[in-house]
Amino acid sequence: MRFTSLIVELIRARPRLVFWIVVLCQALLWLVVPLLLYRGPPGDLATVLAYGREYQVGTEFGPPLAYWLADIAFRAAGNHIFGVYLLAQICAVLMFRAAYQLGRHIVGAPQAVIAVLLTMTVTAFSTPGIEFGPLVLARPLWAMFLLHAWLAIGQGRRSAWFALSIEAGLLLLTTPQAMWLLPLPLLFGLATTRGRRNLASFDPLFALIVIAALVLPYAVWVIRSGTSVLPPPPVLTDLAGKAEQWGILLVWLIAAAAGVFVLTVMNWRRLVPRTEDAPVIFRPPVDGTARAYVYVFALAPALLGSLFAALYGRANVVGGTGIALVMSGLAVVVACGNLIMLRRQRVLRKVWAAAIVAPVLAVLANIVVFPWIDGPEDRTALPAREIGRFFGENFERRTGQKLTSVAGDPQLAALIGMSASRPHVLNDAQPDRTPWITSAKFMETGGVVVWRAADTIGTPPADLVQRFPGLVPEVPRAFDRLINGNRPVLRVGWAIVRPKGP
């Protein structure tokens, strides 16, 4: 007797409803988890806010759009990190929506939902998606760009060119990796008969004008600053080591997509008893050009991104794991044929749920277990609000002015930069990285210098004393992490540089 679950029937009859339910539930999950478990921002999010606060047209880290949006979201939430977490999940929802729309045009809505369900198990779209920054913002822009590139180049829809140009311009304002990503659909179009036919019009020229208008301010900054947007040629030495690094990066990509492969293998007909009568998800036939489009953009960003990373000695895939694997679920669905039989429905549901919940359990283990086994310090365990409040209030109490600048330890300074007064962050060790404030300006306006104290006296490091002569350390302030475990409390040394009078 055939058993068909309610979920399968909903995928067949109401695919859009299923899509919104699962995507919004995952977004809610990764909105609640950091709010409940994190006392400080993950990854480099505090640095992103420090740069976004200055509204620079460009920095050494690249184009400015992600930094500006992070600061806008932070301020809109009343200087609370909730706004940035919400922005990150909005990016995730928009990315999955674009992937669903692309799948709907190629394999139909029911199988497009299956593609999204598979893609959601990729680990890059779970915990790393909280760390809003250029790579997180680039994911929805790249997914929407692929959608409208297919509509314009693959299906000849002239109306898609305008959206494509906007997305391309925003992608160029988000990450420098867009320079090698954006030409890929154009190359695909030139390599196919249908693509060449749809490119033979004035629409691509108008799109280039829109892109140029969007990136003009950043291009002017690049020209004036003398910054090179193109990387230098790679040094082709130790090719064996680079090949090994390429292989390691590919293995990490496969590991990130392990949920997709496990679900596919669990549904393999050779591993299921022949007596099982499985429900079928049907799609219309996929033409050769559409099939090639999916395969190319499921493989090219992953292969090229890992190759470039290996050639330039980078530890992570160029463009990010999210961009490399955003088409992985759709590629598996296209490869499975016109009829997808959902075998072992109960097992598949459990495996999928486990793949979604596993990153949450990893976060819990990282927070609860590592402090007791002397594991690496987790940035999310640092009490960001307490640190910022303490130094902001003490500076105002001592000087009668609001804290406007902070220097010293880059991590602690960035956390203090998130406090209510939003002080400027000075990287005193590498001042060219923070061009909005100089050491001379810092000494004039005053501020707080912080460091990790190695003793109860709060002796500042020798390099800080050299950069800030006459530094008078205060009694170190101790802060508790979320769970201290076997670690000592976080002891922060600090000193006040008083503002100079008029």
N, C-alpha and C positions, 0 to 999 in steps of 0.2 A: 504494500500500500504506500502510495506516495505521500510524504509529509512535506508540506510547504509552510514555512514560518510566516508570521505576519510581516516580518522585515522584508522577506523576498517579495511578497505581494505588494508591499508599499514601493519597493524599488521598481517593480513593473508598472504600477498604476500611478504612483505619485513620486517620481524620482526627485523632483525639485524640493518637495517637502522633506524627504530623507536627507538630501544634501544639507539643507539649512539646519536641520536638527543636529546632525553629527558635527558639523563645522562649528556651530555656535556653542555646542556643549564642550568641544575641545578648547575653544577660545575662552569660555568661562572657566574651565579647569585651570588653564595657565594664566588666568587673571587672578584667581583666588589663591593658588599655591604660593606665588611670591609674596602676596600681601600677608599671608598667614605665617610664612616660614622665614622670610628674608628680613633682616634688620638693616641691611645695606644693599646698594644696587649691585647686580651681578656684572662680571666682566669689566669692560671699560666704559660702562654706562655713565659713571660719574665724570669721566674725562669728556665724553660726548657732550654732557650738559655744560661743562666748563667752557668748551669751545663754542657751543651753541649760544651761550649767554653773550658772546662778543659780536655775533652777527658779522663775522668776517666773510668777504666774498669768496675767499679761498684760503686754505692753510696747507701745511706740508702733508696733511693726511688726505688732501684731495678736495673735491667739490663740496659745497656747503649745505646742500638741501637737507640731508638727514639731521645735521646739527641744528639747523634752524627749526625744523619741525619738532625735534626733541625739546628744545627750550620753550616753544609755543605750547606744547602739551603740558610741560611741567608747570608753567605759569598759569595756564587755564585751570589746572587742578589745585590752585592755591599753593604753589611751590611744594607739591606732594608728588612722590614718585608714581602714584597711581595713574596720573595722566600719561606718563611714558609707557607704563605697562599696558594701558588701554590702547595706546597708539600702536604698540607692537602687535597686539591681537587683531586690531583693525587691518594691519598689513597682512596678517595670516589669512583672515577671512577673504580679503580681496584677492589674494593669490589663489586660494582654492576656488573662488568663484570664477576667476579667469580660466583656471585649468578645467573646471566643469563646463564652462561655455565652449572652450575649444574641443573638449571631448564630445559635447553634444553635437557640434557641427560635423564631427568625423565619425563617431561610432553610435550616435544616438544618446538620448538622455539616460536610459537605464544603465547601459554599460559605462557611461560617463560617471555615474555615481560610484560604480565599482572601482573605476580608476581613481577617484578621489579618496575612497576608503583605503585603497592600497597606499596611496601617496601619504596619507596621514600617519602611517606607521613608520615613515622615515624619521630617524631620530633628530635630524637637523630641524624639523618643524615642531619640536617639543621644547625642551629646556633652552637650547640656543636661541629660540625665537623670542625669548623674553629680553635678550640683550639688544635692545634697539640700537641701531646704528646704520651705516651705509649698506652693509650686506643684508640686513633685515629689510630695509626699505627697498632695496633693489629687487627682492623676490617678487612682490606683486607687480612692479613695473615691468620686469622681464616676462612674467606670465601674461600680462595684458599685451605686451608688445608681440609676443608669439601668437596670441589670439588674433590680433588685428593684422599681423603680417600674413597669417594664413588667409584671412578674409580678403585682404587686398591682393596678395600675390597668387594665392591658390584658388580663390573663388572669384576674383575680379570685381570685388565690391569697391567702387570708387569712394563711397562714404567712409570706408575704414581708413583711408590714407590720413585723414586729419587726426583721428585718435592715435594712429601709429606715430605720427610726427610729434604729438604732445608727449607720448610715453617715451619716445627716443630722446627728446630733449631733457625730460626729467631724469631719465636714467643717466645721461651724461652729467647732470648736475648732482648725481648721487654718488657714483663710484667711478674711479679712473678705469676700472676693468670694462666699462661700457665700450671703450674704444675698440676692443676686439670682439665683443659680443654682437654689437649692432650690425656689422657687415655680414654676419652669417646668413640671415634670411635673404639678403640681396644675392649672395653667392648661390644659395639654393634656387632662387628664382631664375637666375641666369643659366643654371644647369638643367632646367626643365623647360619643355616646350610651352606648357601652360604659363609658367612664370615669365618667360620672355615675352609672351603675348600680352600679359597684363602689365608688364613693366614698360611696354612701348606706348607711353602716354606722357602727358605733362604732369600728372598727379605726383609722381616721385619728385619732380623738380619743385613743386609747391611745398611738398613735405620737407625738402631740404631747407627751403626758406624759413619755414616755421621753426625747424630745429636750430638753425643759425641764430634766429632772433631770441630763442630761449637761452642759449648758452653764451650769448654775446658778453654779458657782464663778467662771467667767469673767464671767458677767453681773453678779455681785456686785462684781467688780473694776472692771468698766466703770462701774457706778453710783458707786462710791466715788471713783474717779479722775476722774470727770467727762469721760471720753473719749467722743467721739461715734463710734458704729459706722456711722452713715450719713453719706455724703459731703455737703457743702453743694451747693446747686443750682449747676449749671455756669453760667459767665458766657457768655451767648450774644452774644458780639462776634466780629468777624472770622469770620463763618460760611463765607466762601470758603476761608479758611485751614484751618478745621476740616474742611471737606469734602475738601480736598486731603489732609490728614493721614489721614482715614478711608480714602481711596482708597489711600494708601501702605501703610497697615496691611493692607488687604485683599490688596494685591499681595504683601506679605511672607508672608501666610498661604498664598496660592497657590504661592509659591516654596517654602515649607516642605513642601507636599504635591506637589511636582513629580514625585517618583517615582511617586505614585499615578496622575497624569495621563499620564505617559510610558508606563507599563505598560498603561494602558487604551487609549491610542492605538495602541500596538504590536500589540495584540490586536484592533484594529478590523477587521471583515470586509472593508471596502472597500479596505484596504491590504494584504490577503493574497491571493495567487493563488487563484482558484476551484478549482484542481485539488487543493489541500491538503485532506485528510480529517482534521479535527481531532477529538481526543477531547472528550467532553462531560461536564460536571459538572452533574448534575440536582438540582433542588430541588422540593419541593411548592409550589403556588401561595401567594403572600403576600397576605393580605387587606389591604383598604384601610387599616384602622386601624394595623396594624403598619407598612405602608409609610409612612404619614404620620408615625408616631412616629420612624422612622429619619431621615426627611428633616428633620423639625423640629429634632431634636437634633444633626444634622450641620450645620445652618445657623444656628440661633438663637444658640448660644454664640459662634460666630465673628462673626456680624453684630453682635450686641449688645455683645460684648466689645470689638470694634474701634471701634464707635460711641461707647461710653462713654470709651474711651481718647482718642479724638479730641476729645470734648467737654471732657474734663478736662485736655487737653494732655499726655497720657502718651505715652511713646515705645513702649510695649509693650501688647499686647492685655490688657485686664483679664481676669483669670482664668488667663492663660497660654496659650501656643500649644498646649500638650499637651491641655488641656481643650477648646479650640476645635476640635481636629482628631481627637479620639479616635474619632469615629464616621465619619470620612471613608471608610475602607475599606469598611465595611458599607454605607454609602450608595451607593457605586459598584456593589457587588455586587447590591444590591436593584434598582438602575436597569438592570442588564444583562439582567434577565429570568430566567425559570425554567431556561433552558438556557444555561450558560456554556461556550462552545467555546474551548479553549486552543490558539490558533493559534501557530505559530512557537515551539514549546516551548523549543528550544535558545536562541533569541534572548531569550525572556522570562526564562529562568533567568539568562542573562548580565546582562541589564539589572537584574534584581532583586538579584543579587549585587553589581553595581557600586554600586547605591544604598545597600546595607548597608555596603560597604567604603569608599565615598567619604568619609564623616565621619572615619574612621580616618586616611585619607590627609591630610585637612585638618588633623587634630591634628598629624601628623608635620610637615607644612609649617609650621604655626604655631610649632612648637618648633625646627625645624632651619633654616628659611629666614629668618623674620622677624628674628632677631638679627643677620643679616648685611646686611639692607637697611634697618636703622634703623626697623623696624616697631614697633608698640606693644608695651610690655612685657607679657609673659604672666605672670600671677600664679602659674601652675603651675611656672614655672622658678625661683621663689624657694625656697631650701633651708630649709624650715620647721623640720625637726627640728634641723638644725645651729644655726639662729638661737635656737630655744628652749633648746637645751642650753647654749649658750655663756652666755646671760644668766642662766639659772637657776643654773648652777654658779658663776659669778662672784659673784652676789649672796650665795649661801650661803657662799662662801669668805670674802667680805669681812665679813659680818655674823654668821655662825654660825647663821643662820635660813633657812628655805626662802622662796623668793620667793612672796609672796602677792598682789602687785598690780603692774600694769604700765600705763603711760600714755604719751602722746605720739602719734606717727604711728599712726592707727587701723589701717592694714593691718599694720604691723609688730607693733603691740601685740596684735592678734588672733592672729597667728602664734605669738608668745611665750605667749599664753594657752593654746595647745595643748600646751605642754611638760609634763613629768612632774608638776610641782607644781600644775598647773592654776590659775595665778594669776587673780585678778579683773582684768578689763579696765576701765579708766576712760577714758571719752571726755572728756578735760579741756576740750576746746573746746566741747562741748555736754553738760555733766554730767547734764542731765535725761534723756539717752538711756541712761544707765547708773545707774539709781536705787539699785542695790545697794551702791554705794560713792560717797562724796563726796570732794572734794579734801581736806577736813580729815581725813577718815579715812585717806586715802592718806598724807598727811604724818605721821600718827601711827604707822601700821603700817609705813611704808616701802615701797619698791619701786624699780622701774627705769623711767626715762623714756627713750624712744628717739625718734630722728628720722633722716631721711635726710641724711647729712652731705654738704655741698657742697665741703668741703676736707679736707685731711689733719689739720687741727687739731681738727675736730669742733665748731666754733662752733654752739651751739644757736640755733634761730630766735628772733626777738625775742618772738613771742607766747608761746613756751614759757617764756622767761626771766621774762616778766611773770606767768605763772600759777604758776611755781615759783621764787620768789625764792631767791637763793643757790645756784642750780644749778651744780655743779662738773663740767664735762664730762670724760670719760675719753678716752683715745686711741681714735679710731674703729676699729671692727672691720670688716674687708673680708670679704665672702662672694662666692664664685663661684656664678653661676647654672648651670643645667644646661648651657647653651651661652651664653657671653658674647657671641660674635660681635664686632661692632664697638662694642658698648656697654662702658663702663667697668665695673669690678666694683661690686657693691652695697656701698656704704660706709655703715655705720650708726653714727651718733653716739649716745652714751648717757651717762647719769649715774645715780648711785645716790642715792636718798633714804633715809638710814639710819633705822631704826625708833627712835622715842623710847623712853627708858627708862621704867619704871613710876614 
